[in-house]
């Protein structure tokens, strides 16, 4: 019986490398797409996956990564950047490039990792780029597209958003808490 072949874009990232590991442990045939000279590539060194180089902003670099793939988990994105044009180039145009390439390669299912921030009343360049990508994917054609919207992503050591928050409040001698400190983020 043929094992399902899965491509994870952003495979060397914080979430991507953990997804690659989990999928491999469950018996899937996993391929991770990483940028050329990606400094995080080492995260994949001991995992049961094939690593391929490509760049979602360069459509010509995606064909080999998608060959024989059944499902794409699209995690590649930028979150915090100085140049706001990168939100459009990577999060919107990059998603469009992946969708076109996946369609051409006969991929059956495209899972796009978006953000809960797309529904927040106050927007940011990041949330607007994720919202634009979702609109684009809604017109995805024949391929089944699933959009997931995680909220905060962190582990036992924190995460990017948590680390930024901790660094910010760490500048103060006293940080007031509103309420009893038991509020849940939903």
C-alpha positions as CSV (number, residue, x, y, z in Angstrom):
1,X,0.0,0.0,0.0
2,X,1.3,3.4,-1.0
3,X,2.2,5.8,1.9
4,X,0.7,9.2,1.6
5,X,3.4,11.8,0.5
6,X,3.3,15.1,2.3
7,X,5.1,18.3,1.6
8,X,5.6,20.8,4.5
9,X,6.6,24.3,3.4
10,X,8.5,26.1,6.1
11,X,9.7,22.7,7.2
12,X,12.7,24.0,9.1
13,X,10.6,26.5,11.1
14,X,9.5,26.3,14.7
15,X,6.1,24.7,13.8
16,X,7.2,23.1,10.5
17,X,10.0,21.0,12.0
18,X,7.6,19.7,14.7
19,X,5.0,18.9,12.1
20,X,7.6,17.1,10.0
21,X,8.7,15.1,13.0
22,X,5.1,14.2,14.0
23,X,4.0,13.2,10.4
24,X,7.1,11.0,10.0
25,X,6.5,9.3,13.3
26,X,2.9,8.5,12.1
27,X,4.3,6.7,9.0
28,X,3.8,9.4,6.3
29,X,6.4,9.9,3.6
30,X,7.4,13.5,4.4
31,X,9.3,16.1,2.4
32,X,10.3,19.4,3.8
33,X,10.7,22.5,1.7
34,X,13.4,24.8,3.0
35,X,15.0,28.0,1.8
36,X,18.5,27.8,0.3
37,X,21.0,28.3,3.1
38,X,18.3,28.2,5.7
39,X,20.0,28.5,9.1
40,X,17.3,26.4,10.7
41,X,17.9,23.4,8.4
42,X,19.7,21.6,11.2
43,X,16.3,21.0,12.9
44,X,15.6,18.4,10.2
45,X,18.9,16.6,10.4
46,X,17.8,13.7,12.5
47,X,14.2,13.5,11.3
48,X,12.7,10.9,8.9
49,X,12.1,13.2,6.0
50,X,13.5,14.3,2.6
51,X,14.7,17.9,2.5
52,X,14.4,19.9,-0.7
53,X,15.4,23.4,-1.4
54,X,13.0,26.0,-2.8
55,X,11.5,29.4,-2.3
56,X,7.8,30.1,-2.4
57,X,8.5,33.5,-3.9
58,X,10.2,31.8,-6.9
59,X,7.6,29.6,-8.7
60,X,10.3,27.9,-10.8
61,X,11.9,26.4,-7.7
62,X,8.7,24.5,-6.6
63,X,8.2,21.8,-9.2
64,X,10.7,19.2,-7.8
65,X,9.4,19.7,-4.3
66,X,5.8,18.9,-5.3
67,X,6.6,15.8,-7.5
68,X,4.5,12.9,-6.3
69,X,3.0,14.8,-3.4
70,X,-0.6,14.1,-2.2
71,X,-1.0,16.8,0.5
72,X,0.7,20.1,1.1
73,X,0.9,21.7,4.5
74,X,1.7,25.3,3.7
75,X,3.4,26.9,6.7
76,X,6.0,29.1,5.0
77,X,5.4,32.7,6.0
78,X,6.9,35.9,7.5
79,X,5.5,37.2,10.8
80,X,7.8,40.0,11.9
81,X,9.7,41.9,9.2
82,X,11.0,45.5,8.7
83,X,10.1,45.6,5.1
84,X,6.3,45.4,5.0
85,X,6.3,44.5,1.3
86,X,7.6,41.0,2.3
87,X,4.1,40.3,3.8
88,X,2.6,40.5,0.3
89,X,5.6,38.9,-1.4
90,X,5.7,35.9,0.9
91,X,2.4,35.5,2.6
92,X,0.1,36.4,-0.4
93,X,2.1,35.8,-3.6
94,X,4.0,32.9,-2.1
95,X,0.7,31.2,-1.2
96,X,-0.6,31.8,-4.7
97,X,2.6,30.4,-6.2
98,X,2.3,27.3,-4.0
99,X,-1.4,26.8,-4.9
100,X,-0.7,27.1,-8.6
101,X,2.3,24.7,-8.4
102,X,0.4,22.2,-6.3
103,X,-2.6,22.3,-8.7
104,X,-0.2,21.7,-11.7
105,X,1.4,18.8,-9.8
106,X,-1.9,17.1,-9.1
107,X,-1.9,17.6,-5.3
108,X,-5.2,16.5,-3.8
109,X,-5.2,18.5,-0.6
110,X,-3.7,21.9,0.4
111,X,-3.7,22.8,4.1
112,X,-2.9,26.5,4.6
113,X,-1.8,27.6,8.0
114,X,-3.2,31.1,8.4
115,X,-3.7,33.0,11.7
116,X,-6.5,33.8,14.1
117,X,-5.5,37.4,13.6
118,X,-7.5,37.5,10.3
119,X,-10.7,38.0,12.2
120,X,-9.4,40.5,14.8
121,X,-11.0,44.0,14.5
122,X,-7.7,45.7,14.6
123,X,-5.5,44.6,11.7
124,X,-1.8,44.6,11.0
125,X,0.1,44.2,7.8
126,X,0.6,40.5,8.8
127,X,-3.1,39.9,9.5
128,X,-4.1,41.6,6.3
129,X,-1.6,39.5,4.3
130,X,-3.0,36.3,5.8
131,X,-6.6,37.5,5.1
132,X,-5.6,38.2,1.5
133,X,-4.1,34.7,1.1
134,X,-7.3,33.1,2.5
135,X,-9.4,35.0,-0.1
136,X,-7.0,33.8,-2.8
137,X,-7.2,30.2,-1.6
138,X,-11.0,30.3,-1.4
139,X,-10.9,30.4,-5.2
140,X,-8.5,27.4,-5.3
141,X,-10.3,25.4,-8.0
142,X,-10.6,21.6,-7.9
143,X,-8.2,20.9,-5.1
144,X,-9.5,20.5,-1.6
145,X,-8.2,23.4,0.5
146,X,-8.3,23.5,4.3
147,X,-7.4,26.7,6.2
148,X,-6.4,26.5,9.9
149,X,-6.1,29.6,12.1
150,X,-3.8,29.0,15.1
151,X,-3.7,31.6,17.9
152,X,-0.6,31.8,20.0
153,X,2.0,29.2,19.3
154,X,4.4,28.4,22.0
155,X,6.1,25.5,23.9
156,X,7.8,25.0,27.3
157,X,10.4,27.6,26.4
158,X,7.9,30.1,25.0
159,X,7.7,31.1,21.4
160,X,8.3,34.2,19.3
161,X,5.3,36.1,20.4
162,X,5.8,35.2,24.1
163,X,9.5,36.0,23.9
164,X,8.7,39.5,22.5
165,X,6.1,40.1,25.2
166,X,8.5,38.9,28.0
167,X,11.3,41.1,26.6
168,X,8.9,44.1,26.5
169,X,7.6,43.7,30.1
170,X,11.0,42.8,31.4
171,X,12.0,46.4,31.0
172,X,9.8,47.4,33.9
173,X,10.4,46.9,37.6
174,X,6.7,46.3,38.2
175,X,4.0,44.9,35.7
176,X,0.4,45.4,36.8
177,X,-2.0,42.6,36.0
178,X,-5.6,43.4,35.4
179,X,-8.0,41.0,37.2
180,X,-6.8,37.9,39.1
181,X,-4.4,36.7,36.5
182,X,-6.6,33.7,35.5
183,X,-8.0,35.1,32.2
184,X,-7.9,32.7,29.3
185,X,-7.0,33.9,25.8
186,X,-9.6,32.6,23.3
